[in-house]
């Protein structure tokens, strides 16, 4: 089948004239060329191509032309009965078999979407059978974002919509309920005031109505019903145009309604309407949160892009507001690396498009290389070019930290990310945490086509723990226990406290509650976070503690504490921490003589009181409660001395202390949840690593004994490398890692000097 279009000049594109016709008549389109410099009027179509195996016939310039089933349905949906429609459709307006033309037109795609009158997003027909074509067009249901919409949503608000439908009706495949729910959420009303969500604080909503509408929304937002949301190209197609309209079957609405609904839902459920969210079903919450986050992820870039390309004062203020709300790095910088990381999970038929689809959105600084689409290049060449550009643009090796994302192909150099592979669950959190580390940023660009750089050898990996394969509570707890045993195994391992161990487990980062955009605040741990770690230790079903006797396997002491005099001297000098006491208290009843127990108990409670005073006076949960805390500890000491609770495991005492402090369970649960999420984000797909000079951290799952720990010139984190050939300076990249004591430049040099770490030397990454 020959393509009927004529060749194009440098600034020309083709558009189609979709000729008028009735719903069931044959589709006719004519191609003609226009110059973008003439500011032509056209609408652009955003859609999913669909399977090439399911095709239909249309007439293009009078010739029979095959199109995918999804495009056929879109053309029929947008065809007017009496007047032609001017559209830009990539599958018809670009000769897809001509590599040169395809490359040239894709390079212009940013301008094509920017200059169109409107982008029409076609999600599909909403049918339960994706291969069936509706027999009739249906009455158009158009939303405007004003009072004209009330007639469309009233039946859903009152709950009598489904009763009007015929037998066998399935609300999940009807586009109207999903749009009605979105329109209600976009009103910026308190959720509990919407008739759909009316409920008392003690009971759930009318679960049938809410469940039905949320199911309709789920189908509208997810595969296999609407694969549009997962495509990488849709980011550009929604961010760049002036106006966007969403069409799903016979229902349409402006993008702004979806953006408002996503924003207002997040704002209300995290503040004034949190009680309403608390009584929603988990399924409903997941659907609404997924909707909010999917829309917001694109909307923040759309607002930023429009503000940057407008001189209006209001747009500039909106950009400033966005910077304040979500942080300025991603929306102001908008580097290729930040875009690749942000939209890594999206899909493309051609892996090269995972990069090409984002190039028009990149904000270049003066002097930076501009990467352009070129379909004559292989996938490996495109991946290499994108990786080297990220290194050049950022002046660092931060792009190499993307290698913790799994690779689906084995023909890439070990340092090169597989940009065609999907992201993993922990990718977003670890990417955000990367900016908090600063192992060594002094990069000078000395790169050629080979990755040659300076490296500083830290040590050899001598021990590894099991891989954290799952976030399941039992699996996670077992893995953390195994890691602790690995740390305690070698007799030469340095002394480490429970708080330091918690810092390693979460990679010294805590992920706090998301803001209204669904974005999580990422912070380095501080001294006052010790109470958060205690809450996790006491209450989480993933926590290996409280660890009664854990450090003393089969009654054998370790290098933590070996003799009674060690405990006495340590306690008297006040150098033990609360966590050390908690680990030792369950053990002292079996090891210390009866004669020394009284003094030990007295010292323990005195030290515990001192530590809790210091910890809790900074913590908002226990601030102002120090007097109560001290009185409670005095009472507990008396009970302990009177053998009220005897020498039972310390977990009993911990429970009584937590109860005695009067902490609300939800507050403790929230604190523990923060640590749970932070630890799972840091550890999933990683394993514990220990070096010959006693550095401890989290490394890639592929790490093994004999690997080498390096600092790389320009990298924010240390890396695990593996020699390609013994005694050679060529290495394979295993992956980035967290290593306690090596994540901050201000303390790193002192640690390395103490351990005799060698100077910088040239290395080559294969």
Buried (B, 14 or more C-beta within 10 A) or exposed (E): EEBBBEEBEEEBBBBBBBBBBEBEEEBBBBBBBBEBEEEBEBBBBBBBBBEEEEBBEBBBBEEEBEBBBBBBBBBBBBBEEEEBBBBBBBBBBBBEEBEEBBBBBBBBBBBBBBBBBBBBBBBBBBBEEBEEBBEEBBEEBBBEBEEEBEEBBEBBBEBEBBEEEEEEEEBBBBBBBBBBBBBBBBBEBEBBEBBBBBBEEEEEBBEEBBBBBBBBBBBBBBEEBBBBBBBBBBBBBBBBBBEBBBBBBBBBBBBBBBBBBBBBBBBBBBEEBEEBBEBBBEEBBEBBBBBBBBBBBBBBBBBBBBBBEBEEEEBEEBBEEBBEBBBBEBBBBBBBBBBBBBBBBBBBEEBBBBBBBBBBBBBEEEEBEEBEBBBEBEBBEBBBBBBBBBBBBBEBBBBBBBBBBEBEEEEBBBBBBBBBBBBBEBBBBBBBBBEBBBBBBEBEEEBEEEBEBBBBBBBEBBBBBBBBEEBEEEBBBBBBBBBBBBBBEBEEBEEBBBBBBBBBBBBBBBBEEBBBBBBBEBBBBEEBBBBBBBBBBBBBEBBBBBBBBBBBEEEEBBBBBEEBEBBBEBBEEEEBBBBBBBBBBBBBBEBBEEEBBEBBBBBBBBBBBBBBBBBBBBBEBBEEBBEBBBEBBEEBBEEBEEEEEEEEBBBBBBEBBBEBBEBEEEEBBBBBBBBBBBBBBBBBBBBBBBBBBBBBBBBBBBBBEEBBBBBBBBBBBBBBBBBBEEEEEEBBBBBBBBBBBBBBBEEBEEBBEEBEBEEBEEBBBB
